[in-house]
């Protein structure tokens, strides 16, 4: 029971401090779950990949998957409630006053100040997952060439050819099955 309460508060903290969408929560997940020894970095990366591939909000998927991995169905329910509850309460409070004060210079300054943090959180997640994926031996000399090739091709197709992310996810899975055994 103590573990479930701890899990609730871990995900409530993640839900409360994640500003900028689900990808911004990756550094917090790493800090809260990996550094506490609840999950390995590889498990966290798998959780991110599965959460991205499954329908629904990324944060909810991460919490549900993590809770299920750690404590089964009760863990999934508790972690999901923990990550959703702060956002729900904040949305209720903000929606009451935001439209009345959205032109306020103070509100505009707050929003402008939050943007760099969102960028930093997303980039931190990118570096963390990218490093663990490209350098499985935790050494730059151990670069995983097939992973780098798939990432480069997919990035090119997404950015320059506007390829369908759905098709690219499916093709990446096929290439991963063939080349990353």
N, CA and C atoms as a LAMMPS dump frame, in Angstrom:
ITEM: TIMESTEP
0
ITEM: NUMBER OF ATOMS
543
ITEM: BOX BOUNDS ff ff ff
-5.0000000000000000e+02 5.0000000000000000e+02
-5.0000000000000000e+02 5.0000000000000000e+02
-5.0000000000000000e+02 5.0000000000000000e+02
ITEM: ATOMS id mol type element x y z
1 1 1 N 0.825 -1.209 0
2 1 2 C 0 0 0
3 1 3 C 0.865 1.268 0
4 2 1 N 1.961 1.222 0.758
5 2 2 C 2.868 2.368 0.807
6 2 3 C 3.465 2.643 -0.566
7 3 1 N 3.783 1.575 -1.31
8 3 2 C 4.347 1.746 -2.648
9 3 3 C 3.355 2.422 -3.583
10 4 1 N 2.073 2.073 -3.457
11 4 2 C 1.06 2.684 -4.322
12 4 3 C 0.872 4.162 -3.993
13 5 1 N 0.937 4.504 -2.721
14 5 2 C 0.836 5.921 -2.334
15 5 3 C 2.043 6.687 -2.877
16 6 1 N 3.223 6.082 -2.762
17 6 2 C 4.435 6.708 -3.302
18 6 3 C 4.304 6.878 -4.817
19 7 1 N 3.776 5.847 -5.497
20 7 2 C 3.588 5.924 -6.946
21 7 3 C 2.627 7.044 -7.313
22 8 1 N 1.538 7.186 -6.547
23 8 2 C 0.58 8.265 -6.795
24 8 3 C 1.283 9.618 -6.722
25 9 1 N 2.062 9.84 -5.677
26 9 2 C 2.711 11.133 -5.509
27 9 3 C 3.817 11.369 -6.537
28 10 1 N 4.486 10.327 -6.959
29 10 2 C 5.484 10.469 -8.034
30 10 3 C 4.795 10.975 -9.294
31 11 1 N 3.69 10.348 -9.678
32 11 2 C 3.019 10.754 -10.906
33 11 3 C 2.228 12.046 -10.739
34 12 1 N 1.783 12.349 -9.531
35 12 2 C 1.149 13.645 -9.298
36 12 3 C 2.184 14.761 -9.487
37 13 1 N 3.398 14.526 -8.998
38 13 2 C 4.478 15.502 -9.188
39 13 3 C 4.789 15.657 -10.676
40 14 1 N 4.884 14.538 -11.383
41 14 2 C 5.147 14.592 -12.822
42 14 3 C 4.013 15.337 -13.527
43 15 1 N 2.781 15.015 -13.183
44 15 2 C 1.628 15.677 -13.8
45 15 3 C 1.57 17.162 -13.494
46 16 1 N 1.96 17.538 -12.284
47 16 2 C 1.897 18.938 -11.881
48 16 3 C 2.977 19.774 -12.552
49 17 1 N 4.17 19.205 -12.693
50 17 2 C 5.294 19.991 -13.208
51 17 3 C 5.572 19.786 -14.691
52 18 1 N 4.777 18.988 -15.371
53 18 2 C 4.978 18.815 -16.806
54 18 3 C 4.248 19.934 -17.529
55 19 1 N 5.034 20.839 -18.061
56 19 2 C 4.489 21.968 -18.815
57 19 3 C 4.985 21.808 -20.237
58 20 1 N 4.068 21.804 -21.192
59 20 2 C 4.483 21.737 -22.585
60 20 3 C 4.191 20.418 -23.257
61 21 1 N 3.391 19.593 -22.658
62 21 2 C 3.011 18.347 -23.306
63 21 3 C 3.788 17.152 -22.799
64 22 1 N 3.395 16.013 -23.306
65 22 2 C 3.923 14.745 -22.828
66 22 3 C 5.416 14.572 -22.974
67 23 1 N 5.99 15.036 -24.081
68 23 2 C 7.422 14.838 -24.288
69 23 3 C 8.245 15.59 -23.241
70 24 1 N 7.676 16.663 -22.703
71 24 2 C 8.382 17.427 -21.68
72 24 3 C 8.456 16.659 -20.359
73 25 1 N 7.676 15.589 -20.23
74 25 2 C 7.701 14.84 -18.98
75 25 3 C 8.809 13.787 -18.946
76 26 1 N 9.466 13.533 -20.055
77 26 2 C 10.494 12.488 -20.109
78 26 3 C 11.608 12.725 -19.087
79 27 1 N 12.165 13.948 -18.96
80 27 2 C 13.201 14.137 -17.936
81 27 3 C 12.683 13.899 -16.512
82 28 1 N 11.437 14.262 -16.263
83 28 2 C 10.874 14.039 -14.93
84 28 3 C 10.673 12.552 -14.655
85 29 1 N 10.237 11.817 -15.672
86 29 2 C 10.084 10.365 -15.512
87 29 3 C 11.441 9.751 -15.217
88 30 1 N 12.434 10.186 -15.966
89 30 2 C 13.781 9.654 -15.752
90 30 3 C 14.252 9.968 -14.339
91 31 1 N 14.048 11.187 -13.903
92 31 2 C 14.485 11.589 -12.567
93 31 3 C 13.731 10.819 -11.493
94 32 1 N 12.43 10.71 -11.638
95 32 2 C 11.616 10.113 -10.582
96 32 3 C 11.646 8.586 -10.57
97 33 1 N 11.623 7.958 -11.724
98 33 2 C 11.545 6.495 -11.761
99 33 3 C 12.899 5.825 -11.905
100 34 1 N 13.724 6.344 -12.799
101 34 2 C 15.024 5.707 -13.044
102 34 3 C 15.976 5.977 -11.882
103 35 1 N 16.051 7.216 -11.431
104 35 2 C 17 7.521 -10.358
105 35 3 C 16.606 6.873 -9.032
106 36 1 N 15.328 6.557 -8.851
107 36 2 C 14.884 5.866 -7.636
108 36 3 C 15.042 4.351 -7.743
109 37 1 N 15.447 3.875 -8.917
110 37 2 C 15.638 2.443 -9.098
111 37 3 C 14.343 1.673 -9.353
112 38 1 N 13.262 2.39 -9.626
113 38 2 C 11.991 1.717 -9.909
114 38 3 C 11.957 1.155 -11.326
115 39 1 N 12.772 1.744 -12.208
116 39 2 C 12.796 1.357 -13.608
117 39 3 C 14.206 1.589 -14.137
118 40 1 N 14.646 0.741 -15.047
119 40 2 C 15.938 0.982 -15.691
120 40 3 C 15.735 2.012 -16.812
121 41 1 N 16.816 2.582 -17.288
122 41 2 C 16.724 3.539 -18.39
123 41 3 C 16.145 2.859 -19.627
124 42 1 N 16.517 1.616 -19.87
125 42 2 C 15.988 0.88 -21.031
126 42 3 C 14.48 0.68 -20.901
127 43 1 N 14.009 0.363 -19.689
128 43 2 C 12.57 0.212 -19.477
129 43 3 C 11.854 1.544 -19.7
130 44 1 N 12.46 2.634 -19.255
131 44 2 C 11.857 3.957 -19.45
132 44 3 C 11.778 4.297 -20.936
133 45 1 N 12.809 3.955 -21.687
134 45 2 C 12.798 4.212 -23.13
135 45 3 C 11.72 3.369 -23.807
136 46 1 N 11.602 2.104 -23.398
137 46 2 C 10.54 1.25 -23.941
138 46 3 C 9.167 1.829 -23.612
139 47 1 N 9.014 2.335 -22.388
140 47 2 C 7.749 2.931 -21.978
141 47 3 C 7.413 4.144 -22.843
142 48 1 N 8.403 4.96 -23.143
143 48 2 C 8.185 6.122 -24.003
144 48 3 C 7.764 5.665 -25.402
145 49 1 N 8.452 4.66 -25.936
146 49 2 C 8.121 4.167 -27.278
147 49 3 C 6.712 3.591 -27.324
148 50 1 N 6.363 2.785 -26.352
149 50 2 C 5.02 2.19 -26.324
150 50 3 C 3.959 3.274 -26.135
151 51 1 N 4.255 4.249 -25.273
152 51 2 C 3.292 5.326 -25.017
153 51 3 C 3.067 6.188 -26.25
154 52 1 N 4.097 6.357 -27.064
155 52 2 C 3.964 7.118 -28.303
156 52 3 C 3.146 6.352 -29.336
157 53 1 N 3.296 5.028 -29.349
158 53 2 C 2.632 4.215 -30.378
159 53 3 C 1.157 3.954 -30.074
160 54 1 N 0.783 3.985 -28.803
161 54 2 C -0.595 3.657 -28.455
162 54 3 C -1.471 4.901 -28.493
163 55 1 N -2.747 4.717 -28.825
164 55 2 C -3.648 5.874 -28.884
165 55 3 C -3.845 6.49 -27.496
166 56 1 N -4.095 7.765 -27.49
167 56 2 C -4.377 8.457 -26.238
168 56 3 C -3.271 9.418 -25.861
169 57 1 N -3.522 10.178 -24.809
170 57 2 C -2.526 11.158 -24.367
171 57 3 C -1.251 10.48 -23.876
172 58 1 N -0.136 11.026 -24.266
173 58 2 C 1.171 10.463 -23.942
174 58 3 C 1.365 10.322 -22.43
175 59 1 N 1.041 11.359 -21.672
176 59 2 C 1.249 11.33 -20.222
177 59 3 C 0.438 10.22 -19.569
178 60 1 N -0.793 10.073 -19.992
179 60 2 C -1.659 9.027 -19.432
180 60 3 C -1.112 7.648 -19.801
181 61 1 N -0.688 7.497 -21.049
182 61 2 C -0.119 6.217 -21.478
183 61 3 C 1.139 5.873 -20.68
184 62 1 N 2.008 6.863 -20.463
185 62 2 C 3.231 6.631 -19.684
186 62 3 C 2.899 6.202 -18.261
187 63 1 N 1.974 6.916 -17.642
188 63 2 C 1.609 6.593 -16.258
189 63 3 C 0.986 5.211 -16.172
190 64 1 N 0.082 4.906 -17.083
191 64 2 C -0.591 3.609 -17.056
192 64 3 C 0.411 2.484 -17.27
193 65 1 N 1.258 2.636 -18.276
194 65 2 C 2.259 1.606 -18.565
195 65 3 C 3.212 1.426 -17.387
196 66 1 N 3.703 2.532 -16.832
197 66 2 C 4.641 2.45 -15.714
198 66 3 C 3.998 1.796 -14.503
199 67 1 N 2.805 2.24 -14.166
200 67 2 C 2.103 1.666 -13.018
201 67 3 C 1.84 0.184 -13.197
202 68 1 N 1.454 -0.209 -14.409
203 68 2 C 1.202 -1.621 -14.699
204 68 3 C 2.493 -2.424 -14.58
205 69 1 N 3.573 -1.877 -15.1
206 69 2 C 4.874 -2.542 -15.052
207 69 3 C 5.331 -2.748 -13.612
208 70 1 N 5.067 -1.768 -12.761
209 70 2 C 5.568 -1.808 -11.394
210 70 3 C 4.662 -2.574 -10.424
211 71 1 N 3.331 -2.338 -10.518
212 71 2 C 2.429 -2.891 -9.506
213 71 3 C 1.14 -3.47 -10.077
214 72 1 N 1.139 -3.804 -11.354
215 72 2 C -0.048 -4.422 -11.942
216 72 3 C -1.19 -3.433 -12.118
217 73 1 N -2.41 -3.942 -12.166
218 73 2 C -3.585 -3.096 -12.424
219 73 3 C -3.768 -2.008 -11.362
220 74 1 N -3.615 -2.312 -10.059
221 74 2 C -3.736 -1.214 -9.089
222 74 3 C -2.706 -0.102 -9.344
223 75 1 N -1.505 -0.487 -9.713
224 75 2 C -0.474 0.505 -10.019
225 75 3 C -0.835 1.34 -11.23
226 76 1 N -1.394 0.695 -12.255
227 76 2 C -1.807 1.424 -13.464
228 76 3 C -2.88 2.455 -13.128
229 77 1 N -3.847 2.059 -12.32
230 77 2 C -4.936 2.98 -11.949
231 77 3 C -4.425 4.138 -11.091
232 78 1 N -3.582 3.833 -10.123
233 78 2 C -3.059 4.859 -9.216
234 78 3 C -2.149 5.836 -9.956
235 79 1 N -1.247 5.321 -10.786
236 79 2 C -0.332 6.198 -11.53
237 79 3 C -1.105 7.085 -12.5
238 80 1 N -2.107 6.525 -13.161
239 80 2 C -2.922 7.31 -14.085
240 80 3 C -3.68 8.404 -13.355
241 81 1 N -4.279 8.064 -12.216
242 81 2 C -4.974 9.07 -11.412
243 81 3 C -3.996 10.152 -10.957
244 82 1 N -2.798 9.745 -10.554
245 82 2 C -1.794 10.708 -10.105
246 82 3 C -1.378 11.692 -11.178
247 83 1 N -1.203 11.226 -12.41
248 83 2 C -0.747 12.12 -13.476
249 83 3 C -1.893 13.004 -13.997
250 84 1 N -3.122 12.524 -13.904
251 84 2 C -4.265 13.267 -14.457
252 84 3 C -4.814 14.306 -13.477
253 85 1 N -4.846 13.978 -12.216
254 85 2 C -5.491 14.84 -11.226
255 85 3 C -4.923 16.263 -11.18
256 86 1 N -3.608 16.466 -11.121
257 86 2 C -3.105 17.853 -11.1
258 86 3 C -3.502 18.647 -12.352
259 87 1 N -3.404 18.027 -13.514
260 87 2 C -3.771 18.726 -14.755
261 87 3 C -5.245 19.091 -14.755
262 88 1 N -6.07 18.185 -14.28
263 88 2 C -7.513 18.432 -14.219
264 88 3 C -7.809 19.633 -13.323
265 89 1 N -7.216 19.653 -12.15
266 89 2 C -7.448 20.754 -11.211
267 89 3 C -6.908 22.069 -11.771
268 90 1 N -5.707 22.025 -12.345
269 90 2 C -5.116 23.242 -12.921
270 90 3 C -5.978 23.765 -14.072
271 91 1 N -6.447 22.872 -14.937
272 91 2 C -7.309 23.297 -16.054
273 91 3 C -8.593 23.945 -15.553
274 92 1 N -9.179 23.379 -14.511
275 92 2 C -10.392 23.982 -13.943
276 92 3 C -10.111 25.39 -13.433
277 93 1 N -9.017 25.547 -12.712
278 93 2 C -8.692 26.86 -12.144
279 93 3 C -8.308 27.869 -13.223
280 94 1 N -7.455 27.448 -14.151
281 94 2 C -6.992 28.361 -15.203
282 94 3 C -8.134 28.773 -16.12
283 95 1 N -8.982 27.833 -16.488
284 95 2 C -10.064 28.158 -17.428
285 95 3 C -11.027 29.178 -16.853
286 96 1 N -11.134 29.229 -15.551
287 96 2 C -12.043 30.188 -14.918
288 96 3 C -11.563 31.629 -15.133
289 97 1 N -10.225 31.834 -15.115
290 97 2 C -9.705 33.198 -15.189
291 97 3 C -8.936 33.527 -16.469
292 98 1 N -8.509 32.551 -17.221
293 98 2 C -7.63 32.82 -18.358
294 98 3 C -8.266 33.757 -19.38
295 99 1 N -9.477 33.473 -19.801
296 99 2 C -10.081 34.282 -20.859
297 99 3 C -10.342 35.716 -20.411
298 100 1 N -10.562 35.919 -19.144
299 100 2 C -10.772 37.276 -18.641
300 100 3 C -9.47 38.076 -18.618
301 101 1 N -8.328 37.389 -18.411
302 101 2 C -7.053 38.094 -18.254
303 101 3 C -6.02 37.742 -19.322
304 102 1 N -6.434 37.121 -20.416
305 102 2 C -5.465 36.647 -21.403
306 102 3 C -4.681 37.765 -22.084
307 103 1 N -5.162 38.977 -22.07
308 103 2 C -4.438 40.101 -22.675
309 103 3 C -3.546 40.83 -21.673
310 104 1 N -3.56 40.391 -20.441
311 104 2 C -2.771 41.035 -19.397
312 104 3 C -1.277 40.902 -19.703
313 105 1 N -0.516 41.988 -19.564
314 105 2 C 0.929 41.913 -19.784
315 105 3 C 1.608 40.896 -18.855
316 106 1 N 1.103 40.736 -17.666
317 106 2 C 1.695 39.777 -16.727
318 106 3 C 1.485 38.361 -17.24
319 107 1 N 0.277 38.037 -17.679
320 107 2 C -0.022 36.698 -18.21
321 107 3 C 0.807 36.445 -19.464
322 108 1 N 0.9 37.433 -20.348
323 108 2 C 1.699 37.279 -21.563
324 108 3 C 3.174 37.064 -21.228
325 109 1 N 3.672 37.753 -20.203
326 109 2 C 5.069 37.578 -19.78
327 109 3 C 5.291 36.187 -19.188
328 110 1 N 4.335 35.715 -18.402
329 110 2 C 4.445 34.368 -17.822
330 110 3 C 4.503 33.338 -18.938
331 111 1 N 3.608 33.45 -19.895
332 111 2 C 3.587 32.494 -21.008
333 111 3 C 4.871 32.563 -21.824
334 112 1 N 5.4 33.762 -22.038
335 112 2 C 6.663 33.908 -22.774
336 112 3 C 7.819 33.289 -21.986
337 113 1 N 7.779 33.386 -20.671
338 113 2 C 8.834 32.803 -19.845
339 113 3 C 8.785 31.292 -19.78
340 114 1 N 7.608 30.722 -19.971
341 114 2 C 7.458 29.264 -19.913
342 114 3 C 7.97 28.595 -21.198
343 115 1 N 7.904 29.264 -22.317
344 115 2 C 8.291 28.662 -23.596
345 115 3 C 9.722 28.104 -23.607
346 116 1 N 10.732 28.835 -23.108
347 116 2 C 12.088 28.26 -23.116
348 116 3 C 12.215 27.008 -22.246
349 117 1 N 11.455 26.955 -21.166
350 117 2 C 11.51 25.774 -20.297
351 117 3 C 10.948 24.573 -21.022
352 118 1 N 9.866 24.78 -21.744
353 118 2 C 9.271 23.676 -22.507
354 118 3 C 10.289 23.159 -23.525
355 119 1 N 10.928 24.055 -24.228
356 119 2 C 11.947 23.659 -25.2
357 119 3 C 13.076 22.882 -24.518
358 120 1 N 13.55 23.376 -23.383
359 120 2 C 14.633 22.698 -22.666
360 120 3 C 14.209 21.302 -22.203
361 121 1 N 12.992 21.144 -21.722
362 121 2 C 12.523 19.835 -21.27
363 121 3 C 12.431 18.852 -22.433
364 122 1 N 11.897 19.303 -23.562
365 122 2 C 11.788 18.429 -24.726
366 122 3 C 13.181 18.048 -25.234
367 123 1 N 14.089 19.02 -25.308
368 123 2 C 15.452 18.724 -25.756
369 123 3 C 16.174 17.788 -24.793
370 124 1 N 15.94 17.95 -23.511
371 124 2 C 16.554 17.066 -22.523
372 124 3 C 16.086 15.628 -22.722
373 125 1 N 14.792 15.452 -22.969
374 125 2 C 14.265 14.125 -23.258
375 125 3 C 14.855 13.552 -24.532
376 126 1 N 14.993 14.399 -25.539
377 126 2 C 15.579 13.965 -26.807
378 126 3 C 17.019 13.499 -26.613
379 127 1 N 17.802 14.259 -25.877
380 127 2 C 19.2 13.896 -25.636
381 127 3 C 19.284 12.608 -24.827
382 128 1 N 18.454 12.488 -23.804
383 128 2 C 18.481 11.297 -22.949
384 128 3 C 18.122 10.038 -23.735
385 129 1 N 17.016 10.077 -24.462
386 129 2 C 16.582 8.91 -25.241
387 129 3 C 17.53 8.68 -26.415
388 130 1 N 17.949 9.742 -27.073
389 130 2 C 18.87 9.604 -28.197
390 130 3 C 20.187 8.988 -27.782
391 131 1 N 20.729 9.426 -26.659
392 131 2 C 22.005 8.876 -26.18
393 131 3 C 21.88 7.396 -25.854
394 132 1 N 20.812 7.047 -25.135
395 132 2 C 20.64 5.637 -24.757
396 132 3 C 20.356 4.757 -25.965
397 133 1 N 19.688 5.307 -26.981
398 133 2 C 19.375 4.525 -28.179
399 133 3 C 20.577 4.389 -29.105
400 134 1 N 21.3 5.479 -29.299
401 134 2 C 22.428 5.464 -30.232
402 134 3 C 23.696 4.866 -29.637
403 135 1 N 23.858 5.001 -28.335
404 135 2 C 25.065 4.513 -27.669
405 135 3 C 24.689 3.476 -26.617
406 136 1 N 24.311 2.278 -27.049
407 136 2 C 23.84 1.271 -26.087
408 136 3 C 24.881 0.87 -25.059
409 137 1 N 26.141 1.036 -25.374
410 137 2 C 27.204 0.721 -24.422
411 137 3 C 27.574 1.908 -23.566
412 138 1 N 26.804 3.004 -23.661
413 138 2 C 27.038 4.247 -22.923
414 138 3 C 28.377 4.885 -23.282
415 139 1 N 28.906 4.531 -24.454
416 139 2 C 30.18 5.084 -24.915
417 139 3 C 29.988 5.528 -26.353
418 140 1 N 30.404 6.753 -26.706
419 140 2 C 30.248 7.194 -28.093
420 140 3 C 30.856 6.25 -29.117
421 141 1 N 31.874 5.484 -28.741
422 141 2 C 32.494 4.547 -29.682
423 141 3 C 31.573 3.378 -30.005
424 142 1 N 30.558 3.14 -29.172
425 142 2 C 29.655 2.001 -29.378
426 142 3 C 28.38 2.413 -30.106
427 143 1 N 28.49 3.347 -31.036
428 143 2 C 27.314 3.865 -31.738
429 143 3 C 26.592 2.745 -32.483
430 144 1 N 25.291 2.766 -32.392
431 144 2 C 24.451 1.771 -33.055
432 144 3 C 24.084 2.32 -34.444
433 145 1 N 24.832 1.916 -35.459
434 145 2 C 24.683 2.442 -36.818
435 145 3 C 23.28 2.214 -37.387
436 146 1 N 22.687 1.016 -37.262
437 146 2 C 21.335 0.842 -37.798
438 146 3 C 20.307 1.78 -37.156
439 147 1 N 20.404 2 -35.844
440 147 2 C 19.48 2.921 -35.175
441 147 3 C 19.689 4.332 -35.711
442 148 1 N 20.936 4.742 -35.859
443 148 2 C 21.243 6.066 -36.395
444 148 3 C 20.708 6.206 -37.816
445 149 1 N 20.861 5.177 -38.635
446 149 2 C 20.382 5.222 -40.023
447 149 3 C 18.862 5.337 -40.069
448 150 1 N 18.186 4.531 -39.28
449 150 2 C 16.709 4.598 -39.262
450 150 3 C 16.258 5.973 -38.788
451 151 1 N 16.881 6.501 -37.721
452 151 2 C 16.506 7.819 -37.204
453 151 3 C 16.752 8.915 -38.244
454 152 1 N 17.861 8.842 -38.943
455 152 2 C 18.176 9.857 -39.952
456 152 3 C 17.19 9.815 -41.119
457 153 1 N 16.905 8.623 -41.613
458 153 2 C 15.974 8.489 -42.739
459 153 3 C 14.577 8.941 -42.333
460 154 1 N 14.119 8.511 -41.169
461 154 2 C 12.778 8.892 -40.706
462 154 3 C 12.703 10.399 -40.489
463 155 1 N 13.733 10.994 -39.887
464 155 2 C 13.737 12.447 -39.684
465 155 3 C 13.673 13.186 -41.011
466 156 1 N 14.453 12.746 -41.981
467 156 2 C 14.441 13.365 -43.31
468 156 3 C 13.046 13.265 -43.93
469 157 1 N 12.463 12.072 -43.875
470 157 2 C 11.137 11.876 -44.48
471 157 3 C 10.056 12.701 -43.774
472 158 1 N 10.157 12.825 -42.461
473 158 2 C 9.183 13.63 -41.717
474 158 3 C 9.325 15.115 -42.03
475 159 1 N 10.548 15.602 -41.998
476 159 2 C 10.783 17.044 -42.13
477 159 3 C 10.657 17.522 -43.568
478 160 1 N 11.309 16.812 -44.495
479 160 2 C 11.387 17.32 -45.861
480 160 3 C 10.351 16.749 -46.813
481 161 1 N 9.897 15.553 -46.557
482 161 2 C 8.926 14.931 -47.465
483 161 3 C 7.52 14.882 -46.884
484 162 1 N 7.384 15.34 -45.631
485 162 2 C 6.08 15.359 -44.949
486 162 3 C 5.404 13.989 -44.995
487 163 1 N 6.196 12.95 -44.81
488 163 2 C 5.678 11.575 -44.844
489 163 3 C 4.749 11.342 -43.654
490 164 1 N 3.857 10.407 -43.804
491 164 2 C 2.906 10.063 -42.756
492 164 3 C 3.629 9.427 -41.569
493 165 1 N 3.464 9.993 -40.368
494 165 2 C 4.085 9.39 -39.186
495 165 3 C 3.617 7.953 -38.952
496 166 1 N 2.386 7.665 -39.285
497 166 2 C 1.85 6.311 -39.094
498 166 3 C 2.626 5.316 -39.951
499 167 1 N 2.813 5.662 -41.213
500 167 2 C 3.564 4.787 -42.119
501 167 3 C 5.002 4.635 -41.634
502 168 1 N 5.606 5.742 -41.196
503 168 2 C 6.996 5.697 -40.743
504 168 3 C 7.158 4.845 -39.481
505 169 1 N 6.2 4.913 -38.561
506 169 2 C 6.264 4.073 -37.363
507 169 3 C 6.196 2.599 -37.761
508 170 1 N 5.278 2.277 -38.663
509 170 2 C 5.144 0.885 -39.104
510 170 3 C 6.405 0.414 -39.83
511 171 1 N 6.913 1.23 -40.734
512 171 2 C 8.135 0.86 -41.459
513 171 3 C 9.341 0.75 -40.525
514 172 1 N 9.438 1.651 -39.54
515 172 2 C 10.538 1.581 -38.585
516 172 3 C 10.475 0.29 -37.776
517 173 1 N 9.269 -0.12 -37.428
518 173 2 C 9.11 -1.393 -36.723
519 173 3 C 9.573 -2.563 -37.563
520 174 1 N 9.239 -2.534 -38.849
521 174 2 C 9.669 -3.601 -39.762
522 174 3 C 11.195 -3.598 -39.888
523 175 1 N 11.785 -2.403 -40.127
524 175 2 C 13.239 -2.321 -40.253
525 175 3 C 13.936 -2.716 -38.944
526 176 1 N 13.35 -2.32 -37.812
527 176 2 C 13.912 -2.706 -36.524
528 176 3 C 13.918 -4.211 -36.347
529 177 1 N 12.833 -4.853 -36.789
530 177 2 C 12.742 -6.313 -36.704
531 177 3 C 13.807 -6.97 -37.565
532 178 1 N 14.058 -6.407 -38.721
533 178 2 C 15.03 -6.994 -39.646
534 178 3 C 16.467 -6.704 -39.217
535 179 1 N 16.766 -5.429 -38.892
536 179 2 C 18.153 -5.023 -38.679
537 179 3 C 18.612 -4.962 -37.222
538 180 1 N 17.691 -4.954 -36.274
539 180 2 C 18.081 -4.746 -34.874
540 180 3 C 17.845 -5.972 -34.003
541 181 1 N 18.026 -7.119 -34.548
542 181 2 C 17.829 -8.35 -33.766
543 181 3 C 18.999 -8.59 -32.863
